Amino acid sequence: MHDDPSSIAALLRARYRRRLPSSLNELTGAEHGLVELPLHIAWSGLLTLDPDLPRQRMSLYRTVLGEGMRDDLCRFLNRGLLLELWPVLHKLISRAIKDVWEEAFPELRP
């Protein structure tokens, strides 16, 4: 089922793969200060998050990884914070997102 291109898992991986930046260096989001997410990303819950607060930082990254398009990923995620959060974050996101990001960016792998 994992390799079946018609499986839901394969479709999800393809969707997230299309959104990936070319490099983690493209992730230039804020490390500090309030971040206001657009409605197409944060359609439920908080729109303004503070990456200085651990729970809000984790929520910001989970939301953007799950709902953001390529430009959103680059705009709202920060390379350094993503690398710092990944050991915990990869347990809180979907398997499809985790697999796609770790395949594309080996530096995220444990």
GICOR-V355058 format. One line per field, one symbol per residue. burial: 1 if it has 9 or more other ideal C-beta (glycine too) atoms within 8 Angstrom, else 0. A space follows every 10 residues. Layout:
burial->???
//
This chain:
burial->0000001011 1110111011 1001011010 0000101000 1100000011 1000011111 1111111101 0111011110 1110110011 0010011111 1100000100
//
